[in-house]
Amino acid sequence: MIKAINLAIVTILVQIGCITAQKYDLFYLSMGSPVYSNLGNLDAAEVGATEMSNLFDELGAVDGLKVITDVSHPMTDKLINKSLNGLVKLIRKSRSSNPLVIFYYAGHGFTSGLSKGLYIPPTDFDIDNTKDYDYMDWLENTISPLQVKEFLDEQNLDYILMFDSCQEGELVDDQVLDSYVIDNLGLETLDTLMRQTYEILIAYNLMVGDNPVILSCEPGNIVSTEPYNFGNGTVDTAPLCRRAHIVLKRELVGESVSVKKFMQTLLNHELDPSTNSLFTAWKYGEKNDKTIGIIR
């Protein structure tokens, strides 16, 4: 009888351990860029960064950082790197064995050309200088979200990236070679190879991978803010922030929120038809479908 009881206790402890192992420890970096030297200011960016950090805290975050930039403390790639390193220090200090990072950015955003990449403008960015920009010019003069993804990949961390911005800009037609050249010079193979190369580049810029990356809109589109009341008055709000608040404070309140459930609910257009349909190239996989937390 004693052996049977001991076996039952061990079984329960193992099961509890399995359940515990399926829950993430949530950490966040919430960044808002509301003030610019040469672009229109965005009050909604500060609202987004503030309200999302509040949401993450309510969701049970272990720790996190909120960063609001201005002309004196500008948005730069160095600031993003410094903030990411600061977050990693918090994670290491907590000794968490199962961390999940949620990175949120609200502010202006651009896209360009055939690559369909998102580019975050620094605080002093001047759009008038971009008329003759090529792919490398955009990379050199703006902030690429890829640096966030690659940093977290190097740290071997699971994450959700959320970019609450426009992807304003003209997209180039995807025909690589002129049809006359293809037909008359027999360059179908070269054209196919170039297309495949661009497809790889686009997948790279859309940050396809195991971890979700969510964008406020598809490349080439502009985001509109919508009024929303977080409980202390109505303010203009970017779509990702607005939708996340509806998901966690209305749709899933009191429920155990997993990565899959959060993503599926967030991406459902019927959740909030008045805002832009969000965009992601992420496909659900079992790898990281663990509980994030519960908002009571």
BALOBA-1460 file (C-alpha; in Angstrom, 3 decimals):
// residues 296
<rec num="1" residu="m" x="0.000" y="0.000" z="0.000"/>
<rec num="2" residu="i" x="2.831" y="2.420" z="0.918"/>
<rec num="3" residu="k" x="4.582" y="1.654" z="-2.382"/>
<rec num="4" residu="a" x="1.336" y="2.304" z="-4.250"/>
<rec num="5" residu="i" x="0.867" y="5.660" z="-2.489"/>
<rec num="6" residu="n" x="4.461" y="6.649" z="-3.180"/>
<rec num="7" residu="l" x="4.043" y="5.706" z="-6.847"/>
<rec num="8" residu="a" x="0.880" y="7.808" z="-7.055"/>
<rec num="9" residu="i" x="2.679" y="10.794" z="-5.497"/>
<rec num="10" residu="v" x="5.563" y="10.443" z="-7.940"/>
<rec num="11" residu="t" x="3.111" y="10.225" z="-10.851"/>
<rec num="12" residu="i" x="1.318" y="13.397" z="-9.711"/>
<rec num="13" residu="l" x="4.602" y="15.253" z="-9.279"/>
<rec num="14" residu="v" x="5.735" y="14.203" z="-12.755"/>
<rec num="15" residu="q" x="2.429" y="15.369" z="-14.217"/>
<rec num="16" residu="i" x="2.697" y="18.705" z="-12.399"/>
<rec num="17" residu="g" x="6.224" y="19.062" z="-13.716"/>
<rec num="18" residu="c" x="5.008" y="18.424" z="-17.259"/>
<rec num="19" residu="i" x="2.274" y="21.041" z="-16.890"/>
<rec num="20" residu="t" x="4.701" y="23.567" z="-15.430"/>
<rec num="21" residu="a" x="7.151" y="22.942" z="-18.267"/>
<rec num="22" residu="q" x="4.432" y="23.937" z="-20.744"/>
<rec num="23" residu="k" x="4.172" y="27.491" z="-19.373"/>
<rec num="24" residu="y" x="6.348" y="30.348" z="-20.479"/>
<rec num="25" residu="d" x="7.807" y="33.007" z="-18.219"/>
<rec num="26" residu="l" x="6.809" y="36.210" z="-19.996"/>
<rec num="27" residu="f" x="9.253" y="39.085" z="-20.522"/>
<rec num="28" residu="y" x="8.604" y="42.091" z="-22.742"/>
<rec num="29" residu="l" x="10.149" y="45.090" z="-24.445"/>
<rec num="30" residu="s" x="7.524" y="47.670" z="-25.440"/>
<rec num="31" residu="m" x="8.846" y="50.563" z="-27.555"/>
<rec num="32" residu="g" x="6.998" y="53.640" z="-28.780"/>
<rec num="33" residu="s" x="8.328" y="56.294" z="-31.164"/>
<rec num="34" residu="p" x="5.803" y="59.166" z="-31.080"/>
<rec num="35" residu="v" x="8.030" y="62.182" z="-31.878"/>
<rec num="36" residu="y" x="9.999" y="62.843" z="-35.090"/>
<rec num="37" residu="s" x="12.123" y="65.668" z="-36.474"/>
<rec num="38" residu="n" x="10.881" y="65.459" z="-40.078"/>
<rec num="39" residu="l" x="7.828" y="63.169" z="-39.987"/>
<rec num="40" residu="g" x="4.424" y="63.665" z="-38.416"/>
<rec num="41" residu="n" x="4.247" y="62.912" z="-34.706"/>
<rec num="42" residu="l" x="2.234" y="59.889" z="-33.549"/>
<rec num="43" residu="d" x="0.532" y="60.116" z="-30.169"/>
<rec num="44" residu="a" x="-0.826" y="56.616" z="-30.805"/>
<rec num="45" residu="a" x="2.724" y="55.232" z="-30.614"/>
<rec num="46" residu="e" x="3.127" y="56.310" z="-26.993"/>
<rec num="47" residu="v" x="-0.380" y="55.046" z="-26.216"/>
<rec num="48" residu="g" x="0.459" y="51.690" z="-27.802"/>
<rec num="49" residu="a" x="3.737" y="51.156" z="-25.965"/>
<rec num="50" residu="t" x="2.172" y="52.152" z="-22.638"/>
<rec num="51" residu="e" x="-1.013" y="50.107" z="-22.961"/>
<rec num="52" residu="m" x="0.808" y="47.024" z="-24.248"/>
<rec num="53" residu="s" x="3.235" y="47.093" z="-21.320"/>
<rec num="54" residu="n" x="0.214" y="47.331" z="-19.000"/>
<rec num="55" residu="l" x="-1.359" y="44.348" z="-20.774"/>
<rec num="56" residu="f" x="1.796" y="42.261" z="-20.449"/>
<rec num="57" residu="d" x="1.994" y="43.065" z="-16.739"/>
<rec num="58" residu="e" x="-1.634" y="41.979" z="-16.291"/>
<rec num="59" residu="l" x="-0.863" y="38.814" z="-18.220"/>
<rec num="60" residu="g" x="1.652" y="37.938" z="-15.513"/>
<rec num="61" residu="a" x="4.946" y="39.105" z="-17.010"/>
<rec num="62" residu="v" x="7.967" y="38.356" z="-14.843"/>
<rec num="63" residu="d" x="9.655" y="41.562" z="-15.979"/>
<rec num="64" residu="g" x="9.783" y="44.002" z="-18.854"/>
<rec num="65" residu="l" x="10.918" y="47.340" z="-20.226"/>
<rec num="66" residu="k" x="8.917" y="50.235" z="-21.654"/>
<rec num="67" residu="v" x="10.842" y="52.698" z="-23.829"/>
<rec num="68" residu="i" x="9.302" y="55.924" z="-25.186"/>
<rec num="69" residu="t" x="11.549" y="57.962" z="-27.471"/>
<rec num="70" residu="d" x="11.664" y="61.669" z="-28.340"/>
<rec num="71" residu="v" x="14.029" y="64.099" z="-30.071"/>
<rec num="72" residu="s" x="16.318" y="64.209" z="-27.019"/>
<rec num="73" residu="h" x="16.240" y="60.422" z="-26.651"/>
<rec num="74" residu="p" x="15.827" y="59.283" z="-30.268"/>
<rec num="75" residu="m" x="14.872" y="55.956" z="-31.761"/>
<rec num="76" residu="t" x="18.058" y="54.418" z="-33.162"/>
<rec num="77" residu="d" x="19.393" y="50.945" z="-33.835"/>
<rec num="78" residu="k" x="21.770" y="51.461" z="-30.893"/>
<rec num="79" residu="l" x="18.820" y="52.165" z="-28.578"/>
<rec num="80" residu="i" x="17.051" y="48.995" z="-29.720"/>
<rec num="81" residu="n" x="20.207" y="46.934" z="-29.167"/>
<rec num="82" residu="k" x="20.760" y="48.509" z="-25.747"/>
<rec num="83" residu="s" x="17.146" y="47.803" z="-24.757"/>
<rec num="84" residu="l" x="17.330" y="44.194" z="-25.977"/>
<rec num="85" residu="n" x="20.544" y="43.634" z="-24.020"/>
<rec num="86" residu="g" x="18.895" y="45.145" z="-20.957"/>
<rec num="87" residu="l" x="15.982" y="42.745" z="-21.320"/>
<rec num="88" residu="v" x="18.302" y="39.746" z="-21.649"/>
<rec num="89" residu="k" x="20.015" y="40.801" z="-18.405"/>
<rec num="90" residu="l" x="16.617" y="40.767" z="-16.675"/>
<rec num="91" residu="i" x="15.925" y="37.289" z="-18.052"/>
<rec num="92" residu="r" x="19.303" y="35.963" z="-16.915"/>
<rec num="93" residu="k" x="18.870" y="37.566" z="-13.495"/>
<rec num="94" residu="s" x="15.486" y="35.857" z="-13.070"/>
<rec num="95" residu="r" x="17.067" y="32.452" z="-13.802"/>
<rec num="96" residu="s" x="14.004" y="31.574" z="-15.872"/>
<rec num="97" residu="s" x="14.338" y="28.245" z="-17.653"/>
<rec num="98" residu="n" x="11.449" y="28.882" z="-20.047"/>
<rec num="99" residu="p" x="11.338" y="32.566" z="-21.077"/>
<rec num="100" residu="l" x="9.192" y="34.048" z="-23.840"/>
<rec num="101" residu="v" x="10.002" y="37.534" z="-25.112"/>
<rec num="102" residu="i" x="7.272" y="39.729" z="-26.578"/>
<rec num="103" residu="f" x="8.712" y="42.684" z="-28.474"/>
<rec num="104" residu="y" x="6.289" y="45.476" z="-29.402"/>
<rec num="105" residu="y" x="7.073" y="48.537" z="-31.534"/>
<rec num="106" residu="a" x="4.703" y="51.394" z="-32.358"/>
<rec num="107" residu="g" x="5.679" y="54.212" z="-34.706"/>
<rec num="108" residu="h" x="6.198" y="55.043" z="-38.361"/>
<rec num="109" residu="g" x="7.163" y="52.309" z="-40.809"/>
<rec num="110" residu="f" x="8.093" y="52.064" z="-44.491"/>
<rec num="111" residu="t" x="8.662" y="49.424" z="-47.128"/>
<rec num="112" residu="s" x="10.415" y="49.629" z="-50.465"/>
<rec num="113" residu="g" x="10.918" y="47.851" z="-53.742"/>
<rec num="114" residu="l" x="10.613" y="44.133" z="-54.367"/>
<rec num="115" residu="s" x="11.992" y="42.868" z="-51.057"/>
<rec num="116" residu="k" x="8.840" y="43.749" z="-49.037"/>
<rec num="117" residu="g" x="10.905" y="44.420" z="-45.934"/>
<rec num="118" residu="l" x="9.714" y="46.647" z="-43.082"/>
<rec num="119" residu="y" x="11.971" y="49.585" z="-42.264"/>
<rec num="120" residu="i" x="11.689" y="51.530" z="-38.998"/>
<rec num="121" residu="p" x="12.679" y="55.197" z="-39.384"/>
<rec num="122" residu="p" x="14.961" y="56.742" z="-36.763"/>
<rec num="123" residu="t" x="13.688" y="59.890" z="-35.045"/>
<rec num="124" residu="d" x="15.569" y="62.226" z="-37.434"/>
<rec num="125" residu="f" x="14.597" y="60.339" z="-40.623"/>
<rec num="126" residu="d" x="13.855" y="62.499" z="-43.682"/>
<rec num="127" residu="i" x="11.557" y="60.832" z="-46.215"/>
<rec num="128" residu="d" x="12.579" y="63.358" z="-48.924"/>
<rec num="129" residu="n" x="15.982" y="61.694" z="-49.126"/>
<rec num="130" residu="t" x="14.535" y="58.302" z="-50.110"/>
<rec num="131" residu="k" x="13.500" y="58.991" z="-53.714"/>
<rec num="132" residu="d" x="16.514" y="57.181" z="-55.154"/>
<rec num="133" residu="y" x="17.014" y="54.668" z="-52.338"/>
<rec num="134" residu="d" x="17.856" y="51.099" z="-53.239"/>
<rec num="135" residu="y" x="17.718" y="48.082" z="-50.932"/>
<rec num="136" residu="m" x="21.096" y="48.828" z="-49.324"/>
<rec num="137" residu="d" x="20.219" y="52.507" z="-48.768"/>
<rec num="138" residu="w" x="17.149" y="51.510" z="-46.771"/>
<rec num="139" residu="l" x="19.209" y="49.119" z="-44.668"/>
<rec num="140" residu="e" x="21.905" y="51.720" z="-43.999"/>
<rec num="141" residu="n" x="19.609" y="54.634" z="-43.128"/>
<rec num="142" residu="t" x="16.774" y="52.971" z="-41.234"/>
<rec num="143" residu="i" x="16.347" y="50.305" z="-38.575"/>
<rec num="144" residu="s" x="15.549" y="46.795" z="-39.755"/>
<rec num="145" residu="p" x="13.292" y="44.608" z="-37.577"/>
<rec num="146" residu="l" x="15.526" y="41.758" z="-38.691"/>
<rec num="147" residu="q" x="18.084" y="42.920" z="-36.123"/>
<rec num="148" residu="v" x="15.545" y="42.191" z="-33.363"/>
<rec num="149" residu="k" x="14.775" y="38.738" z="-34.750"/>
<rec num="150" residu="e" x="18.421" y="37.842" z="-35.279"/>
<rec num="151" residu="f" x="19.397" y="39.070" z="-31.807"/>
<rec num="152" residu="l" x="16.742" y="36.912" z="-30.122"/>
<rec num="153" residu="d" x="17.630" y="33.946" z="-32.336"/>
<rec num="154" residu="e" x="21.267" y="34.281" z="-31.269"/>
<rec num="155" residu="q" x="20.149" y="34.292" z="-27.629"/>
<rec num="156" residu="n" x="18.156" y="31.095" z="-28.312"/>
<rec num="157" residu="l" x="14.965" y="32.705" z="-26.986"/>
<rec num="158" residu="d" x="11.377" y="32.061" z="-28.035"/>
<rec num="159" residu="y" x="9.539" y="35.248" z="-28.938"/>
<rec num="160" residu="i" x="6.594" y="37.047" z="-30.479"/>
<rec num="161" residu="l" x="7.430" y="40.189" z="-32.476"/>
<rec num="162" residu="m" x="4.724" y="42.829" z="-32.963"/>
<rec num="163" residu="f" x="5.224" y="45.825" z="-35.261"/>
<rec num="164" residu="d" x="2.377" y="48.348" z="-35.021"/>
<rec num="165" residu="s" x="3.198" y="50.568" z="-37.983"/>
<rec num="166" residu="c" x="2.515" y="51.367" z="-41.611"/>
<rec num="167" residu="q" x="4.482" y="49.733" z="-44.377"/>
<rec num="168" residu="e" x="4.184" y="52.794" z="-46.561"/>
<rec num="169" residu="g" x="5.966" y="52.676" z="-49.899"/>
<rec num="170" residu="e" x="5.698" y="51.601" z="-53.513"/>
<rec num="171" residu="l" x="6.275" y="47.935" z="-54.278"/>
<rec num="172" residu="v" x="8.080" y="47.036" z="-57.510"/>
<rec num="173" residu="d" x="6.407" y="44.613" z="-59.927"/>
<rec num="174" residu="d" x="7.699" y="41.071" z="-59.386"/>
<rec num="175" residu="q" x="8.617" y="40.486" z="-63.050"/>
<rec num="176" residu="v" x="12.391" y="40.315" z="-62.873"/>
<rec num="177" residu="l" x="13.226" y="40.295" z="-66.596"/>
<rec num="178" residu="d" x="11.314" y="41.943" z="-69.415"/>
<rec num="179" residu="s" x="9.039" y="39.420" z="-71.180"/>
<rec num="180" residu="y" x="10.523" y="40.365" z="-74.585"/>
<rec num="181" residu="v" x="14.020" y="39.548" z="-73.325"/>
<rec num="182" residu="i" x="12.844" y="36.252" z="-71.838"/>
<rec num="183" residu="d" x="11.056" y="35.133" z="-75.025"/>
<rec num="184" residu="n" x="13.695" y="36.183" z="-77.551"/>
<rec num="185" residu="l" x="16.901" y="35.347" z="-75.716"/>
<rec num="186" residu="g" x="15.744" y="32.129" z="-74.106"/>
<rec num="187" residu="l" x="16.390" y="33.326" z="-70.563"/>
<rec num="188" residu="e" x="13.527" y="31.476" z="-68.885"/>
<rec num="189" residu="t" x="15.939" y="29.597" z="-66.609"/>
<rec num="190" residu="l" x="17.689" y="32.792" z="-65.504"/>
<rec num="191" residu="d" x="14.346" y="34.488" z="-64.898"/>
<rec num="192" residu="t" x="13.169" y="31.543" z="-62.790"/>
<rec num="193" residu="l" x="16.389" y="31.550" z="-60.787"/>
<rec num="194" residu="m" x="16.114" y="35.290" z="-60.126"/>
<rec num="195" residu="r" x="12.497" y="34.908" z="-59.036"/>
<rec num="196" residu="q" x="13.428" y="32.129" z="-56.636"/>
<rec num="197" residu="t" x="16.208" y="34.297" z="-55.217"/>
<rec num="198" residu="y" x="13.757" y="37.138" z="-54.610"/>
<rec num="199" residu="e" x="11.289" y="34.746" z="-52.974"/>
<rec num="200" residu="i" x="14.003" y="33.742" z="-50.516"/>
<rec num="201" residu="l" x="14.779" y="37.418" z="-49.853"/>
<rec num="202" residu="i" x="11.099" y="38.209" z="-49.296"/>
<rec num="203" residu="a" x="10.701" y="35.282" z="-46.875"/>
<rec num="204" residu="y" x="13.786" y="36.545" z="-45.045"/>
<rec num="205" residu="n" x="12.383" y="40.083" z="-44.819"/>
<rec num="206" residu="l" x="8.963" y="38.835" z="-43.700"/>
<rec num="207" residu="m" x="10.832" y="37.003" z="-40.922"/>
<rec num="208" residu="v" x="9.355" y="33.583" z="-41.644"/>
<rec num="209" residu="g" x="10.201" y="31.101" z="-38.891"/>
<rec num="210" residu="d" x="9.010" y="29.140" z="-35.865"/>
<rec num="211" residu="n" x="8.331" y="32.279" z="-33.815"/>
<rec num="212" residu="p" x="5.397" y="34.564" z="-34.683"/>
<rec num="213" residu="v" x="6.036" y="37.956" z="-36.264"/>
<rec num="214" residu="i" x="2.914" y="40.120" z="-36.590"/>
<rec num="215" residu="l" x="2.637" y="43.269" z="-38.712"/>
<rec num="216" residu="s" x="-0.172" y="45.826" z="-38.669"/>
<rec num="217" residu="c" x="-0.620" y="45.544" z="-42.437"/>
<rec num="218" residu="e" x="0.740" y="43.960" z="-45.591"/>
<rec num="219" residu="p" x="3.783" y="45.523" z="-47.298"/>
<rec num="220" residu="g" x="2.918" y="48.655" z="-49.277"/>
<rec num="221" residu="n" x="-0.029" y="49.659" z="-47.093"/>
<rec num="222" residu="i" x="-0.810" y="52.481" z="-44.675"/>
<rec num="223" residu="v" x="-2.283" y="51.931" z="-41.214"/>
<rec num="224" residu="s" x="-5.067" y="54.100" z="-39.840"/>
<rec num="225" residu="t" x="-5.574" y="54.609" z="-36.122"/>
<rec num="226" residu="e" x="-8.998" y="54.131" z="-34.569"/>
<rec num="227" residu="p" x="-10.514" y="55.556" z="-31.364"/>
<rec num="228" residu="y" x="-10.499" y="53.177" z="-28.424"/>
<rec num="229" residu="n" x="-11.227" y="53.473" z="-24.712"/>
<rec num="230" residu="f" x="-8.780" y="51.635" z="-22.454"/>
<rec num="231" residu="g" x="-10.814" y="52.666" z="-19.417"/>
<rec num="232" residu="n" x="-9.555" y="56.204" z="-18.924"/>
<rec num="233" residu="g" x="-10.929" y="58.034" z="-21.971"/>
<rec num="234" residu="t" x="-10.980" y="57.517" z="-25.735"/>
<rec num="235" residu="v" x="-7.686" y="57.864" z="-27.597"/>
<rec num="236" residu="d" x="-6.443" y="57.100" z="-31.115"/>
<rec num="237" residu="t" x="-4.894" y="53.648" z="-31.166"/>
<rec num="238" residu="a" x="-2.894" y="51.613" z="-33.678"/>
<rec num="239" residu="p" x="-4.557" y="48.343" z="-34.812"/>
<rec num="240" residu="l" x="-2.248" y="45.801" z="-33.190"/>
<rec num="241" residu="c" x="-2.540" y="47.412" z="-29.763"/>
<rec num="242" residu="r" x="-6.303" y="47.780" z="-30.096"/>
<rec num="243" residu="r" x="-6.758" y="44.165" z="-31.182"/>
<rec num="244" residu="a" x="-4.445" y="42.786" z="-28.488"/>
<rec num="245" residu="h" x="-6.438" y="44.663" z="-25.849"/>
<rec num="246" residu="i" x="-9.722" y="43.262" z="-27.197"/>
<rec num="247" residu="v" x="-8.254" y="39.741" z="-27.238"/>
<rec num="248" residu="l" x="-6.833" y="39.760" z="-23.727"/>
<rec num="249" residu="k" x="-9.351" y="41.985" z="-21.932"/>
<rec num="250" residu="r" x="-12.536" y="40.758" z="-23.605"/>
<rec num="251" residu="e" x="-12.240" y="37.603" z="-25.708"/>
<rec num="252" residu="l" x="-9.835" y="35.547" z="-23.577"/>
<rec num="253" residu="v" x="-10.172" y="37.183" z="-20.172"/>
<rec num="254" residu="g" x="-10.000" y="34.541" z="-17.433"/>
<rec num="255" residu="e" x="-8.706" y="31.925" z="-19.887"/>
<rec num="256" residu="s" x="-5.301" y="30.324" z="-20.100"/>
<rec num="257" residu="v" x="-3.731" y="32.055" z="-23.111"/>
<rec num="258" residu="s" x="-1.374" y="29.985" z="-25.258"/>
<rec num="259" residu="v" x="0.658" y="31.188" z="-28.233"/>
<rec num="260" residu="k" x="-1.699" y="29.428" z="-30.654"/>
<rec num="261" residu="k" x="-4.878" y="30.754" z="-29.032"/>
<rec num="262" residu="f" x="-3.497" y="34.292" z="-28.835"/>
<rec num="263" residu="m" x="-2.418" y="34.304" z="-32.476"/>
<rec num="264" residu="q" x="-5.594" y="32.739" z="-33.860"/>
<rec num="265" residu="t" x="-7.823" y="35.165" z="-31.948"/>
<rec num="266" residu="l" x="-5.676" y="38.199" z="-32.737"/>
<rec num="267" residu="l" x="-5.622" y="37.467" z="-36.484"/>
<rec num="268" residu="n" x="-9.374" y="36.883" z="-36.800"/>
<rec num="269" residu="h" x="-10.615" y="39.847" z="-38.856"/>
<rec num="270" residu="e" x="-14.125" y="39.560" z="-37.417"/>
<rec num="271" residu="l" x="-12.696" y="40.334" z="-33.987"/>
<rec num="272" residu="d" x="-12.507" y="44.022" z="-34.921"/>
<rec num="273" residu="p" x="-13.587" y="44.746" z="-38.520"/>
<rec num="274" residu="s" x="-12.972" y="48.491" z="-38.120"/>
<rec num="275" residu="t" x="-9.195" y="48.031" z="-37.951"/>
<rec num="276" residu="n" x="-6.739" y="46.810" z="-40.569"/>
<rec num="277" residu="s" x="-6.394" y="43.084" z="-41.066"/>
<rec num="278" residu="l" x="-3.085" y="42.132" z="-39.493"/>
<rec num="279" residu="f" x="-0.425" y="40.355" z="-41.528"/>
<rec num="280" residu="t" x="1.915" y="37.490" z="-40.707"/>
<rec num="281" residu="a" x="3.858" y="34.871" z="-42.650"/>
<rec num="282" residu="w" x="4.017" y="32.652" z="-39.553"/>
<rec num="283" residu="k" x="2.497" y="29.176" z="-39.674"/>
<rec num="284" residu="y" x="1.383" y="27.406" z="-36.513"/>
<rec num="285" residu="g" x="3.649" y="24.663" z="-35.228"/>
<rec num="286" residu="e" x="3.644" y="22.661" z="-32.011"/>
<rec num="287" residu="k" x="7.126" y="23.863" z="-31.030"/>
<rec num="288" residu="n" x="6.143" y="26.853" z="-28.951"/>
<rec num="289" residu="d" x="2.454" y="26.399" z="-28.168"/>
<rec num="290" residu="k" x="2.785" y="26.941" z="-24.440"/>
<rec num="291" residu="t" x="0.723" y="29.004" z="-22.025"/>
<rec num="292" residu="i" x="1.647" y="32.689" z="-21.832"/>
<rec num="293" residu="g" x="-0.554" y="33.645" z="-18.885"/>
<rec num="294" residu="i" x="-4.046" y="34.539" z="-17.673"/>
<rec num="295" residu="i" x="-5.721" y="37.933" z="-17.229"/>
<rec num="296" residu="r" x="-8.251" y="37.736" z="-14.422"/>
